[in-house]
Amino acid sequence: MESHEIKIHTEFIKLQDLLKFAGAVETGGDAKLIIQEGRVTVNGEVCTMRGKKMRPGDHCAIDNELELVVT
């Protein structure tokens, strides 16, 4: 699995925004689709909330292929 660290300078970032910021998806619509399809896990559990607040220490994965770690 490919892993990337994403550094944020705020208290949190929404899951859909994290996916866009990291370049994992091109548009918010793409993010909405893969999240609603259950293809994204947050801290090891499937997450279908695109507004999920991701804080430093959290991690998400898309299809168990790409992992994003928030720092």
Phi and psi in degrees as a GROMACS rama.xvg file:
@    title "Ramachandran Plot"
@    xaxis  label "Phi"
@    yaxis  label "Psi"
@TYPE xy
-78.853  136  GLU-2
-128.101  139.73  SER-3
-133.757  139.658  HIS-4
-92.4464  132.322  GLU-5
-117.418  115.096  ILE-6
-90.7977  128.363  LYS-7
-116.77  155.044  ILE-8
-115.729  18.522  HIS-9
-124.067  175.539  THR-10
-65.5978  -37.3983  GLU-11
-155.707  169.202  PHE-12
-138.348  140.169  ILE-13
-70.2252  147.641  LYS-14
-54.1305  -48.1475  LEU-15
-63.4875  -35.348  GLN-16
-70.7897  -34.9947  ASP-17
-62.2739  -44.7885  LEU-18
-62.4081  -39.9643  LEU-19
-69.1088  -47.1623  LYS-20
-59.1804  -38.4429  PHE-21
-78.5678  -10.7753  ALA-22
81.5727  14.4536  GLY-23
-73.3269  -27.1029  ALA-24
-134.873  159.6  VAL-25
-88.8789  -35.2244  GLU-26
-132.828  165.813  THR-27
-64.2978  -31.8686  GLY-28
-63.6491  -41.0602  GLY-29
-63.4506  -41.9877  ASP-30
-62.5083  -46.3863  ALA-31
-57.2632  -44.6932  LYS-32
-62.7831  -51.0866  LEU-33
-69.9425  -30.2826  ILE-34
-68.6977  -46.0276  ILE-35
-66.9797  -27.2692  GLN-36
-75.9664  -6.42124  GLU-37
78.8672  23.011  GLY-38
-88.1229  -5.15508  ARG-39
-112.302  132.938  VAL-40
-112.816  144.658  THR-41
-121.569  121.261  VAL-42
51.7587  38.9399  ASN-43
88.5463  -2.2014  GLY-44
-122.842  141.755  GLU-45
-58.9003  133.798  VAL-46
-126.872  126.916  CYS-47
-112.076  13.5626  THR-48
-100.175  106.379  MET-49
-70.11  -19.4195  ARG-50
-91.6746  9.49754  GLY-51
-53.4344  129.423  LYS-52
-80.2873  119.695  LYS-53
-101.581  123.417  MET-54
-114.151  162.831  ARG-55
-51.7362  133.509  PRO-56
101.792  -20.2091  GLY-57
-78.5326  155.45  ASP-58
-141.645  150.636  HIS-59
-133.485  157.619  CYS-60
-136.018  145.711  ALA-61
-112.632  118.954  ILE-62
51.6551  28.3179  ASP-63
53.5009  26.8309  ASN-64
-113.837  -37.8684  GLU-65
-125.944  124.666  LEU-66
-113.038  134.608  GLU-67
-116.727  125.902  LEU-68
-112.195  124.226  VAL-69
-85.876  127.944  VAL-70
